[in-house]
Amino acid sequence: MTAGKSEMPYRQYLCVVCGYIYDEAAGDPDGGLAPGTRFEDIPDDWVCPDCGVSKADFVPLEEAVKERPANAPQSPRLAENAAQTVIIGSGMAGWAAAEALRRADPERAIVVITSDNGAFYPKPRLSTAAGEGLTPDDLILNDGTAQAARLGVTLMAHTRALCIDRERRRVLTPRGGVPYAQLILALGATQRPLPLPPGSSGQPMSVNALNDYRQLRSTIDDRTASVLIIGGGLIGCEFANDLTVAGHEVTLVERSDRLLASLIPHGASEALRSHLAFADVRIHTGRTIQNLVGNPEQGFSARLDDGGHWQGDIVISALGLAPSTGLADAAGLRTSRGIVVDSKLCTSDPLIRALGDCVEYQGAVRPYVRALRRQAEIIAASLTGGDAAYDGTPDTINIKTTLYPLAVREPIEAGEWHQLDSDRWIHYAGDRCDGFALGGPALADSKRAEQWLGGKA
């Protein structure tokens, strides 16, 4: 008996132009394709979400991986240069690596492969732009083509890295294989998905890149929107602050009993909560979402585990970041919480390095700008004969909640927080001070606290 279409396993299809993968199980809700839409049932006027070509430019993924499609575009930029350094990813980490390497070696051939257009922008500004009156385009410091020209690198935009052939030292893409002498992974991280209970039909959005942010702003701009943010960590608190300052009505739900519980002391959490609440952010700590229904066009409705109810325009999931390790896993590299690296930022393959939000060093993941910049400099030095090493020392984290801004130096060891005054806290591990938190007006002492801690640590 022939299985019906509903009983057939879902398949994936590859765009041979940009590498976008259409997964029948996930569909393309933003493009009007519900989860479970079979490829043959896709309307002819549907276009690739990444590059805009039609479904005629898609092939089954398993065939594409085995053999490059005959109609894949040819590119003179895929030089067979076995000595080149290839960077996968054009976020802040990828461009930081390209810039540091170019400074260290003006003549080196460098290729940047990215699934988007390669625009260079400061990702942390995504959670401050609305309150500052900036549009998404205002955040772009350089488009991908201009940034590549400035650094003298080859940019392969709208190109997905399908896999890494470590034996042949090639990155396989829909446009062909790209050889490398050294490979740098700047794969970033993804927002952790919100587990929705049975009966939920709404899908929250997450904001992890400029395109996500464009979608958010197109939904809420030019009106006073009612926004539900799920997650009271760094990203959730910054967006709650920013969207409130921009004039929107914000509700924040956090399953822990306080905001930023894993990062700042209890007193700082209470101070932040007080300032956000004074600005009319509705905060529910110790609560979870029991049901979510709706969509961005018609609005959403959510029920909390205490019976509370919210109804509004948009839902943002901000449950924290998970390092992107899929490409490394498939290549057989060592991963744990992230891609495991040593003090030279080498992975378990000495020809492959990694940096940024995707890496783990000595059991720690530090998805912060200062860390990735130091990592980029160390990679550049190690690839050009230097002996610099990464020690994983925590950096001061600036939390951009303008209603009550905070600067935090994460403790290295378990210990206790001690409050000095209403806006200052220090952390002791035994008799050794190894962390601090400063809020509001005390932020002016951040540099001095760093210097003092450097002498005490």
BAKE-53127 format. One record per residue (C-alpha): x, y, z; residue in three letters. Coordinates in steps of 0.5 Angstrom, whole numbers, plus 2048, in hexadecimal, padded with zeros to 3 digits. Example, Ala and Ser with C-alpha at 12.3 -4.5 7.8 and 13.67 -1.06 7.14 Angstrom:
<sites>
8197F7810ala81B7FE80Eser
</sites>
This chain:
<sites>
800800800met8038077FEthr80380C804ala7FF812804gly802819803lys80181A80Bser80581480Cglu80B815808met81181880Cpro81281F80Btyr818821807arg81C827806gln81E82B800tyr8248307FEleu8248377FBcys82A8367F6val82B83D7F5val82B83F7FDcys82B839801gly82583A804tyr822833807ile81A832806tyr81882D80Basp81182A80Aglu810829811ala811830813ala80E83480Dgly80F83B80Casp80A83E810pro80C84580Fasp80C844807gly805841808gly807839809leu80483680Fala808830812pro80882A80Egly80782D807thr80A828802arg80E82B7FDphe80A8297F7glu80482D7FBasp8088337FBile8058397F6pro80983B7F0asp8098427F3asp80C8407F9trp8148437F9val81A8417FEcys81A845804pro821846803asp8228487FCcys81C8497F9gly81C8437F3val81783E7F2ser8158377F4lys8188357EDala81F8377F0asp81E8327F6phe82182A7F6val8208257FBpro826826800leu82881F800glu82A81F7F9glu82D8267F9ala8328247FFval83481D7FAlys8358217F4glu8358297F2arg82F82B7EEpro83082C7E7ala82D8337E7asn8308357EDala83383C7EBpro83B83C7EAgln83F8417EDser8468447ECpro8478467F3arg84783E7F5leu84F83E7F3ala8528387F4glu85783B7F9asn8598367FEala85D83B802ala85783F804gln85484080Bthr84C83F80Bval847842810ile84083F811ile83C845813gly83B84C812ser83984E819gly83D85381Emet84184D81Fala84284B818gly844852816trp84885381Cala84C84D81Aala84D850813ala84F857815glu85485481Aala85784F815leu858854810arg85C859815arg860853816ala86185180Fasp86085680Apro861851804glu85D84B806arg857849802ala851849807ile84A846805val844848809val83E843808ile83784580Athr83084380Aser82E84A80Aasp830851806asn83685280Bgly83485980Dala83885B813phe83485E819tyr83585E820pro830858823lys83085B82Apro82C861827arg82685D825leu82485E82Cser82586582Dthr823868826ala81B869827ala81C86D82Dgly822871829glu81D872823gly82186F81Fleu81F86A819thr822863817pro826867811asp82986C816asp82C86681Aleu830864813ile837867813leu83986480Dasn83685F808asp839858807gly83C85A800thr83F861803ala84285D809gln845858805ala84885D800ala84B861806arg84E85B809leu850858802gly84D851803val84884D7FFthr84184D801leu83D8477FFmet83684A801ala82F846801his833840802thr83283A807arg838836809ala83582F808leu83A82B80Ccys84282B80Dile846826809asp84C82580Earg85082080Aglu850824804arg85082B807arg84A82E804arg844831806val83E82E802leu839834800thr8338347FApro8388387F6arg83E8337F6gly8438317FBgly8478367FEval84E834800pro852836806tyr85983680Aala856838810gln84E839812leu84B83D817ile84483C81Aleu84084281Cala83983E81Cleu836843821gly830840826ala82983F825thr82384182Agln82183B82Earg81A83982Bpro81483A830leu811833832pro809834831leu804830834pro7FF82C830pro7F983082Egly7FE83682Cser7FE839825ser80183F825gly809840823gln80D845827pro812849823met81A849825ser81E84F824val82584C822asn82785081Cala826856818leu821853814asn81D85081Aasp81D85781Dtyr81A85A816arg814856817gln81385881Eleu81485F81Carg80F85E816ser80A85B81Bthr80A860821ile80C86781Dasp80786D81Casp80386A822arg803869829thr804861829ala80285D82Fser808858830val809852834leu811850835ile812849838ile81984983Bgly81C84D840gly82384C83Fgly82885183Bleu824851835ile81D852838gly81E85783Dcys82285B837glu81C85B832phe81785C838ala81B86283Aasn81C865833asp815863830leu812867836thr81686D835val81486D82Eala80C86D830gly80A866830his806862835glu80B85D838val80985783Cthr80F85383Eleu80E84B841val814848844glu814841847arg81984284Cser818846852asp81B84C850arg81E85084Aleu82584E848leu82684984Dala82C84584Aser83084C849leu82F85184File82E851856pro827851859his82785885Bgly82985B854ala823856851ser81E85A856glu821861854ala82085F84Dleu81985C84Earg817863851ser81A86784Chis816863846leu81086384Aala81086A84Cphe81086B844ala80A867844asp80D860842val80885B844arg80D856847ile80B84E849his81184A84Cthr81084384Fgly80B842849arg80B83E842thr80783E83Cile80183983Cgln7FE83A836asn7FF83F830leu7FB84082Aval7FB845824gly7FF84881Fasn80284F81Dpro7FC851818glu7F785081Dgln7FA850824gly7FC84B829phe7F9849830ser7FD845835ala7FB84283Carg800842842leu80183C847asp7FD84084Casp7F7841848gly7F9848846gly7F784A83Fhis7FB84F83Atrp7F8851833gln7FC85582Egly800856827asp807853827ile80A84D82Bval81284D82Cile81584782Fser81C849832ala81E842836leu825843835gly82A84182Fleu82D83A82Dala83383A82Apro833837823ser836831822thr83382D81Dgly83882E817leu83E82C81Cala83A82681Fasp839824818ala840825816ala84282081Cgly845826820leu845826828arg83F82A82Bthr83C82A832ser838830833arg83B83382Dgly841832829ile84783082Dval84D83482Cval85483582Fasp85883B831ser85983C82Alys85283C828leu854835825cys84E830824thr850828825ser85282981Dasp85882E81Epro857831817leu850833819ile84F83981Earg84983C821ala847842825leu841846827gly83A84482Aasp83B83C827cys84183B82Bval842838832glu849838836tyr84B83583Cgln84383383Dgly84183A83Cala83D83E837val83E845836arg839848831pro83C84F832tyr83F85582Dval845856831arg84784E831ala84684D82Aleu84A853828arg85085082Darg84F84982Agln84F84C823ala856850824glu859849827ile857845821ile85A84A81Dala86084A821ala861842821ser860842819leu865847818thr86B84481Dgly869847823gly86884482Aasp86284882Dala85E843831ala856844833tyr85584383Basp84E84483Bgly84E849840thr84784C841pro84685383Easp841858841thr83A85883Eile83685E83Dasn82F85D83Eile82B862839lys82586383Dthr82586B83Dthr82086B843leu825868847tyr82C866844pro830861847leu83785F846ala839858848val840854849arg83E84D84Aglu84184984Fpro84584484Eile84483F854glu83E83E858ala83D84385Egly839848861glu83784F85Ftrp837855864his83485B863gln838862864leu832867863asp82C86785Fser830867858asp836863859arg83785C85Btrp83E85785Bile83F85085Bhis84384C85Ftyr84584585Eala848843865gly84C849867asp84E84B860arg84A85085Ccys84884E855asp842852852gly83E858853phe83885B851ala836862850leu83086684Egly82D86C84Cgly83287284Fpro83786D851ala83886C84Aleu83D87184Aala84286D84Easp842867849ser849868847lys84C86A84Earg848863850ala84C85F84Aglu85386284Cgln851860854trp84F859852leu85585884Egly85985A854gly855855858lys85484F854ala
</sites>
